[in-house]
Each structure stands twice: as structure tokens, then as C-alpha cells.
Amino acid sequence: MPNVTIYIPADRMPPDEALADLTEQCTELCTGILRAALANVHIVYVAVRHGRGHPAFAEIQYRLEPFRTPPVMDRFMEGLDEAIKRNIGLTARIRCFGYAASNIHARN
């Protein structure tokens, strides 16, 4: 785990090539900075009808680990912010939610 979900207004959804590049960069951030196993990284894009607020929203769910300190999470969010701006041209609100392993019940 981490799960990265990026909500993008449907009318501003970028082309597949830009999403592929963003996926690669998000994967590198997760496996590099967050030290996640590649098999545990999930990245999805959700087209939404935008109401108000930032033009995009990124939600990251991850397993708490001793090495995922606040400075590490800051570096991750900074890298994610830059990747989103570079690939889709939007400023995203980014929120990270960490969960203790004992609170995660998963399948598949």
C-alpha cells in the first residue's frame, strides 16, 4: 500500500500519454521516497464533476511505517505536487492518510 487516487474534473482530463507519464512518476515516488513494494502501489484517476475548491484533489492512503516520517511525507507530497502540475497542468489539493497495519484488513 500506498493507494493514490487523483480526482480530476472530467472536462480537464488529460490525454492518456500524460496520465501514463504521471503514473510512472507517482510509482517512482511511492517506491522511492515511500519505499513501497511495486506490487503494493495502486494509482487511479477519477473523472469528477467539479463543484468548488482546488481544480484537482489527490488522496493517498498508506501504511504507517517508522521510516515514513513527516519530513519524508513532505518530500513525497512536494514531488507529487510537481508531477501533477507538470503532467496535467493543475494544482491539486493533496491529503495523505496513514493507517497502522493492525487497522488494515485487505483482500487480493
C-alpha positions as CSV (number, residue, x, y, z in Angstrom):
1,M,0.0,0.0,0.0
2,P,0.0,3.2,-1.0
3,N,-3.1,3.9,-2.9
4,V,-3.0,7.1,-4.9
5,T,-6.3,8.4,-6.1
6,I,-6.4,11.6,-8.2
7,Y,-9.7,13.3,-8.8
8,I,-9.7,15.4,-12.0
9,P,-12.6,17.4,-13.5
10,A,-14.0,15.4,-16.4
11,D,-13.7,18.3,-18.8
12,R,-10.0,18.7,-17.9
13,M,-8.9,15.1,-18.0
14,P,-5.6,15.0,-19.8
15,P,-4.7,12.6,-22.7
16,D,-3.7,9.1,-21.9
17,E,0.0,9.9,-22.6
18,A,0.1,12.5,-19.8
19,L,-1.6,10.1,-17.4
20,A,0.9,7.4,-18.3
21,D,3.7,9.7,-17.5
22,L,2.1,10.8,-14.2
23,T,1.5,7.1,-13.3
24,E,5.2,6.4,-13.9
25,Q,6.3,9.4,-11.8
26,C,3.8,8.6,-9.0
27,T,5.1,5.0,-9.0
28,E,8.7,6.2,-8.6
29,L,7.6,8.5,-5.7
30,C,5.9,5.6,-4.0
31,T,8.7,3.0,-4.5
32,G,11.5,5.6,-3.9
33,I,10.5,8.0,-1.2
34,L,7.8,5.9,0.5
35,R,9.8,2.6,-0.1
36,A,6.7,0.7,-1.1
37,A,6.9,-2.6,-2.9
38,L,5.8,-2.1,-6.5
39,A,3.1,-4.8,-6.2
40,N,1.5,-2.7,-3.4
41,V,1.3,0.6,-5.4
42,H,-2.1,1.4,-6.8
43,I,-2.8,4.6,-8.8
44,V,-6.2,5.5,-10.2
45,Y,-7.7,8.6,-11.8
46,V,-11.3,9.5,-11.3
47,A,-13.2,11.9,-13.6
48,V,-15.4,14.1,-11.5
49,R,-17.9,17.0,-11.8
50,H,-16.1,19.8,-10.1
51,G,-18.1,21.9,-7.7
52,R,-15.6,24.2,-5.9
53,G,-12.2,24.2,-4.4
54,H,-8.9,23.2,-6.0
55,P,-9.2,22.0,-9.6
56,A,-7.8,18.6,-8.6
57,F,-7.7,16.5,-5.5
58,A,-5.2,13.8,-4.6
59,E,-5.8,11.3,-1.8
60,I,-3.1,9.0,-0.7
61,Q,-3.7,6.1,1.7
62,Y,-0.6,4.4,3.1
63,R,0.5,2.0,5.8
64,L,2.3,3.7,8.7
65,E,5.9,2.8,8.9
66,P,8.7,4.2,11.2
67,F,10.6,5.4,8.2
68,R,7.6,7.4,6.8
69,T,8.3,10.4,9.0
70,P,6.8,13.9,8.5
71,P,9.8,15.1,6.5
72,V,9.6,12.0,4.2
73,M,5.9,12.7,3.7
74,D,6.6,16.3,2.9
75,R,9.1,15.3,0.3
76,F,6.6,12.8,-1.2
77,M,3.9,15.5,-1.3
78,E,6.2,18.0,-2.9
79,G,7.2,15.5,-5.6
80,L,3.6,14.6,-6.2
81,D,2.5,18.2,-6.4
82,E,5.2,18.9,-9.0
83,A,4.3,15.8,-11.0
84,I,0.6,16.7,-11.1
85,K,1.4,20.3,-12.2
86,R,3.9,19.1,-14.9
87,N,1.7,16.4,-16.4
88,I,-1.9,17.7,-16.1
89,G,-1.3,21.4,-15.5
90,L,-3.5,21.6,-12.4
91,T,-2.8,22.4,-8.8
92,A,-4.1,19.6,-6.6
93,R,-5.1,19.6,-3.0
94,I,-3.1,16.7,-1.6
95,R,-4.2,14.8,1.5
96,C,-2.3,11.7,2.9
97,F,-3.9,9.3,5.3
98,G,-1.7,6.8,7.2
99,Y,-3.1,3.6,8.8
100,A,-1.5,1.2,11.2
101,A,-1.1,-2.3,9.8
102,S,-3.4,-3.6,12.6
103,N,-6.2,-1.4,11.2
104,I,-5.9,-2.6,7.6
105,H,-8.0,-5.5,6.6
106,A,-7.4,-6.4,2.9
107,R,-8.0,-8.9,0.3
108,N,-6.3,-9.5,-3.1
